[in-house]
Amino acid sequence: MTFTHRHLLGIEHLRPEEIVTLLDLADDYVALNKGETKHSEALAGLTQINMFFENSTRTQASFELAGKRLGADVMNMAMQASSITKGETLIDTALTLNAMHPDLLVVRHPHSGAVDLLAQKVNCAVLNAGDGRHEHPTQALLDALTIRRAKGRLHRLNIAICGDIAHSRVARSNIILLGKMENRIRLIGPPTLMPSGIAEFGVEVYDDMARGLEDVDVVMMLRLQRERMDGGFIPSEREYYHRFGLDAAKLSYAKPDAIVMHPGPMNRGVEIDGTLADDINRSVIQDQVEMGVAVRMAAMDLLARNLRDLRGAA
């Protein structure tokens, strides 16, 4: 299997064949998770520590479940009650953890680059569960698996990513991954929510949903990330929904079999109509949650194999 990395810090450094390797293994774990015995020994004897400096429901729960299903000893650190609140630096925290000899470290942090810094200070494998506005690699991978299973392929599709692009690490990771797999990517949203220099990413940019959604295969909606906003990016949530919220009328511009995605948590009636989000004929939002566990199992399995190979060589 082609996957040579010690850490999973982002999509940027993954080759297309490595993405395929991970998704193929994740498919195997989807099948395992649907069975009666949802258990593997891939991480038996290994210790996984989850460090979430930001609140999370889906990501933290799925990483915990993934580790336990693979047989790891899993510990969740309550970072809000940790020594970080007493003034301890991130590097000191990393050195303290390193002394405990973990094997896998899963980290979510509000600052871009913090996870990479941690990875430089520890001897274990590090997985980025989201760092600031930088990347969220396992979210992009689970989105890719969801698309591939729904559409039968992950290349040469028309894919629209809509909403708060500027503050979204999910958008960044998806743009990189879907671009590597030769898809045509459209970004749709108000100019205030588009990052500067976005055209350099090889995407098409629209500020009109009707034009942007025309003939697309996949519609990926994003959450308005108010916690990362420090100004008036939109006039009001009501106006935003009117112009950029996904409803049946706007979706009608896409292909008849277009799928609807959202990384969660959703703001119903702001980014997406609640009825549409629950439409099992169009929405794959619950499939994304299911794929999240399988993708994180695959990522940790591959990193654990490389970790054991490195230790064996030493």
N, C-alpha and C positions, 0 to 999 in steps of 0.2 A: 504494500500500500504506500502511495506517495504522500508523505507528510513528514517533514524533517525538522519542524520547529520545536524549540524548547518551551516557548511561551505562546499564548494567543493574545496578543495585545491589540491587534487591529486586522482589518482586511487587506490593507495596503501592501503587505509583504507576502500575501498568499498568491501562488500561481493558480491559474484556472484548474489544472489537474489536481492540485491539493484541495481546492474547493470541492471538486467532484468526489475525491476520496472521502472527505468528511461527510458529504451528503449521502454517499452510498452506504457508509457505515451507519449513519443516522437512520436510514431506511430500515436497516436490520433491527435497530433499537425500537423503531415504531412498532414493528411486528412483535418484539419481545414485550413491549408495554401493553399490547392488546391481549396477551396471553394470560393464562391463569397464574403462572409463576413469573412474576415481574422481577427477576433477580439474575444477576451475573456476578462473576468473581473477578472481573477485569481490574478492579481497584482493591482487591482483598489485601489487607495488611498495610494499606496506605492511609494517610491522614489528610483530610481536606478541611481547610479553615475558610469560612466565608466572612469577609470583612466588608460591611456595607456602611459607608459613611453618609449615604443618602438613603432615604426611605424607599422601600421597594416591596411589592407584593409578588408579582409574577416571576420576576427574575430570581429573587432570593429563594422563593419556594421551589422553583423548578431546579435550581442548582442543588439545593438540599436534597430534593427527591432523587435527582440524577445520581448524586454521589452515593446515597443509601442503596439505590437499586444496583449500583455497580460494586457494592460491598465495602465501600470506604468507611472509615471512622470520621464522621462529620461533626464539626464544631462551628456554631454560629456565634460570632463575637458581637456583642451589643456595643457598637462604637460610640453611641450617645452617652454611654456610661463608662467609657474607657479612659485611659490616662491622657488621651488626646485633649480631652476637655480640661485637663489640669495643666496643659502647656507642653506636653511631650510632643516632639517633632515626629513627622512621618517617618524619617529615617531611623530614629530611635525605636519607634514602634516596629519597623521592619527588622531591625537587629534583634529586638526582643523575641519576635516571632521566629526568626531564623534559629535562635538558640533552642527552640522547642522541636526543631527538625520536622516541620510539616512536609508533605509531598506535593500538595496542590493548594494554591492560594487563589481564592476568587475575590476580586476587589471591585467595588463600585465607589467612585469618588467624585465630588463636585468640581474638581479642578482638572483641566486637560493636562495630560502628561504625568499625573501623579502615579498612575498604575505602572507606567514605564519606569519611573524612578524606583518604585518598590522592587520591580523585577531585577534591577541592577544590584540590589542589596541582599537578595536572598538566594539560597541554593536550590529552591524548589521550582516547580512549574507555576507560572502565574497566568490567570485568565482575567481578561478585562471584562467586567460586567457593566461597563459604562463609565467614561471619564469626561466630565464637563461637557463641552460641545464637540469633543474630538471624535470618539468612535464608540460603537456598541456592537462588536463583531458577532456575538452569538445571536443577536436580534436579526442582523442581516442574513445570517446563515439559516435561521429558522424561517425567515421570510422566503428565502430562496428555495428551501425544501418545500414549503407550502405551495409556492408557484409551480415548481417542477411536478409535484404530485397532482395539482389541479389541471395543469396545462399539458403535461406529458413531456415538457422540455423546459430548458432554462436559457434559451438563446433565441435571438432574433424576434423578440416580442416587443410590442409597444407598451411601455410602462409609465404611468403617470404617478408622481409623488406630489401630494397636494397639502398645502397649509404652511405651517411654521417651519420653513426650511432653515432659517437663520440660526435658530437655537437648538436644532435637532441633530444629535449624534447618530440617531437612527437613520436619518436622511443621508448623512455623510457616508456611513458604512454601506448603505444600500446603493448609493450612487457608484461607489468604488466597485462593489461586488458585481452589480448588474452590468456595469460598463465592461468589466473583465470578461463577462460571458456574452458579449456582443449584442446587447439589447439596446433599443432606442429609448432614451429616458427623457421624459418631459417633467419639468417642475412647474407647478401651478400655485400661485399665491399672490398676495399683495406685494408691491415693491418693497414695502417696509419690512417684510419678513423674508426677503431674499438676501443672502450674504453677498458682500462685495466680491467681485472676481469669479462669480459662479459660472460664467460662460467658459472659463478656462477648464472646467470639468467635462467639456464635451457634451453638454446637455442642451435641450431646448427650454426656453423660459417663457411662460405665459402668465398674464394677469387676468385671464378670462377663462372660466371653467368650460364653457361651451366649446371654445376653440381648442383648448388644451386636451379635453377628453375625447375629441373626435377620433373614433376608430381605435381606441386603445384596448389592450387585452387585460390589463391589470390596473386597478385604481387603488393606490395606497394613500390613505388619509393619515394625517399626523395630528397629535395633540397640540393645542395652544399651550406653550410652556411659560405660563405667567411668572413662575418662580425665577426664570432667567431673564425676564424683561425689566428694564429700568426706565421705561418711558411709554408714551402713547403710541404703540405700534398699530393699533386698530381703533376705529371710532367707537365701536361697541360690539359686544358679542352678538347682539341681534343683527347688526349690519353685516358682521363677518359671516354669520350663517346664511344670510340672504345672498351674499355674493360668492362665498367659498365653501359653505357647508354642503355636504353631499346629500342629495335627496333623489327621488326617482326621476324627476324632471331632468336634472343635470346628468344623471347616470345614463339616460337615454341616448346621449351623444356617443357613448362608448359602444364597443361591439356588443351584440346581444348576449354573448356568453362571457362578457368581462366579469372578473371576480373583484370583490371588494375586500380590502384589508385595512387593519388598524392595529398598531402595536400595543395599544392600551397604556394607561387607563383612558377610557373614552369619556368625552364630555358630550353626552347626547343632546341634540338640539343646538350644538355649537359647531362641531366639526362634521357631524353625521346625524342623519335622521335615525331615531331609535328603531323604527320599523324596518328600515333597510339594513341596519346592523344585525338584526335578528333574522333576516331572510335567508333561510338555509339554501335557497337556490342561487343566491348571489354572494353572500357573505362567507368568507373563510376565516373569520376572526377567531372562532373557537378552535379551528384547525391549527392556527398559529400557536395557540397556547399548548396544544398537544405536541406539536412539532418542537416546541421549545425544550421539553424534557429530553426528547430523543437526540436533538442536536447537541445539547450540553453533555449528555452521556457520551456521544461520539467524540466530542472535543477533548473531554477529560481522559477517555480511553486512549486516544492517540498520543496525547501529551505524556500519559503515564508510561506508554510503551517506549517513547523516546527517553524519558527519565531513567527507566530501568536499563536501557541500552547504554546511556552515558555512565551510569553508576557501575555497570558491568565492565565497561571499557577502562574505568579508572582503577 
